[in-house]
Amino acid sequence: MAHLGPGKAASSKEQTGLRYPSNGKTIYHRPLNRTKTAELSQSSFAYLFSEMVTYAQRRVTGIQELEKRLNVQGHPIGLKLLDLLLMREPPRTQTRPLTIIALLHFIKINLWTHLFGRQADRLEKSSNPDTPDEYMIVDNEPVVNAYISVPREMSQLNCAAFVAGIIEGVCDGAMFPARVTAHSVGGKEEGEMWPGKTVFLVKFQPEILEREALLGKP
Amino acid sequence: MSYYFAIIGTQDNPLFEYEFGTSKQGGDGQSRFTEQAHHLNQFVLHSSLDIVEEVQWMNGQLYMKVIDKFFTNYISCFMTGGNVKFLLLHQPPQTEEAIKNFFNEVYENYVKAIMSPFYKVNMEVRSPVFRQRVAAAGRKYL
C-alpha cells in the first residue's frame, strides 16, 4: 500500500522509513463497506485463476501436492474474510461463531454470498457413525471451475481446492481447526444435471468435537 | 485518567500497544502512569488473557465488557472473529458504551490493516497511520 512511489508526503515523513502514495491516501482511508451490487468480471477472474493454477503446477509431483498448493493460496484469504464479513454484519447479529453449526452457516450464507453472489447449495453432516467430525458443503456449480476442463489423466484434480483453502482459513481463524478438501461428485454420463458438482469435505480436529460436547452441557 | 491499550494475537503475542490519557473534561491526552506502572500494566493486561479464554466460549459477542480487575485497574476486552484480542486497561471504571465505541472504531481500522495483502496473521501492526487512527479514537470516546 505504501510503495507506490515517492509522493510529496514522503519528504516530511522520512523518519518513519515509509513511503506514501502520491495522493496521500493509504489503505486506512478507504471504506470497508461496499455496495451490495459491487461485482467483478468473471472473465478477468478466470484469467487470473488460470495463472494461479499454472503457478501452483510448477515443480509439483502429483495431484495431491497441486491441490495442497491451491489450498495454501486460499488459506490467508479465509482468515481475512472472516473478520471482514463479521465487521460488515449489522451489530445485532455480529457474533463470533461458537458452534460448528453456526460456523458452517456463516460459511454457507455469508462467505458464499460474498464470494459467489449466492448461497452454497447444501450443508450435510456425515451419516457415517465412524466419522462424526465430517461435514459437507455442496456446491452444484463452483464458479472457480466454470472455465476449467480437467485432462483425463488428472481426473482426480478439482481446482476448487482453492475454495477449500478459503474455507479452511475461516475455520482455522475462528478456532475450529479443520482440514478441508474438494471432491468432484458429479456424474459423467449424458444428461447429468450438475456435472461439476463439488463437495467440500470439512473434517474437524477431534478436540473441536470434545469442546462442542462440553459447551453443549448446561 | 489513563489508559493502556494492547492488541494481542492468537498466540498470545502482542501486536500493538498504545498508552494515552483522557481528552474529556479538559484532559490533555497524556497518560499519568508512574514509571513502574508501565511495566506492571503489561503484566496485568497479559494476566487477564486466561480469563478471556474462559469467557470467550460463553457468549459470541465481540465486546466482552470488563473481564478482570486488579486493584484499581479494570480490563475491558474485545475479541475479533479471528481470535485477536483488544485489551484496554483503564483506571477508574468507564462507561461501557464509550469503551464499546472505542473498540468498534479500532476494529474497523484493524480490519483495514489485515486486508493488506502483505499482512499475515499475527504480524505486528507497525503502520503510523494505524497508530494515529487509534489515538483519534481514544480522543473521541475516552
Chai-1 contact restraints between the chains, C-beta under 6 A:
chainA,res_idxA,chainB,res_idxB,connection_type,confidence,min_distance_angstrom,max_distance_angstrom,comment,restraint_id
A,M1,B,S116,contact,1.0,0.0,6.0,A-B,restraint_1
A,T16,B,P128,contact,1.0,0.0,6.0,A-B,restraint_2
A,T26,B,V129,contact,1.0,0.0,6.0,A-B,restraint_3
A,I27,B,K112,contact,1.0,0.0,6.0,A-B,restraint_4
A,I27,B,S116,contact,1.0,0.0,6.0,A-B,restraint_5
A,Y28,B,N109,contact,1.0,0.0,6.0,A-B,restraint_6
A,Y28,B,K112,contact,1.0,0.0,6.0,A-B,restraint_7
A,Y28,B,V129,contact,1.0,0.0,6.0,A-B,restraint_8
A,Y28,B,R133,contact,1.0,0.0,6.0,A-B,restraint_9
A,L79,B,V121,contact,1.0,0.0,6.0,A-B,restraint_10
A,K80,B,I114,contact,1.0,0.0,6.0,A-B,restraint_11
A,L82,B,G81,contact,1.0,0.0,6.0,A-B,restraint_12
A,L82,B,G82,contact,1.0,0.0,6.0,A-B,restraint_13
A,D83,B,T80,contact,1.0,0.0,6.0,A-B,restraint_14
A,D83,B,G81,contact,1.0,0.0,6.0,A-B,restraint_15
A,D83,B,G82,contact,1.0,0.0,6.0,A-B,restraint_16
A,D83,B,V111,contact,1.0,0.0,6.0,A-B,restraint_17
A,L84,B,V111,contact,1.0,0.0,6.0,A-B,restraint_18
A,L86,B,G81,contact,1.0,0.0,6.0,A-B,restraint_19
A,M87,B,V111,contact,1.0,0.0,6.0,A-B,restraint_20
A,T95,B,G60,contact,1.0,0.0,6.0,A-B,restraint_21
A,R96,B,G60,contact,1.0,0.0,6.0,A-B,restraint_22
A,R96,B,G81,contact,1.0,0.0,6.0,A-B,restraint_23
A,L98,B,G60,contact,1.0,0.0,6.0,A-B,restraint_24
A,G173,B,G82,contact,1.0,0.0,6.0,A-B,restraint_25
A,M175,B,N83,contact,1.0,0.0,6.0,A-B,restraint_26
A,L215,B,W57,contact,1.0,0.0,6.0,A-B,restraint_27
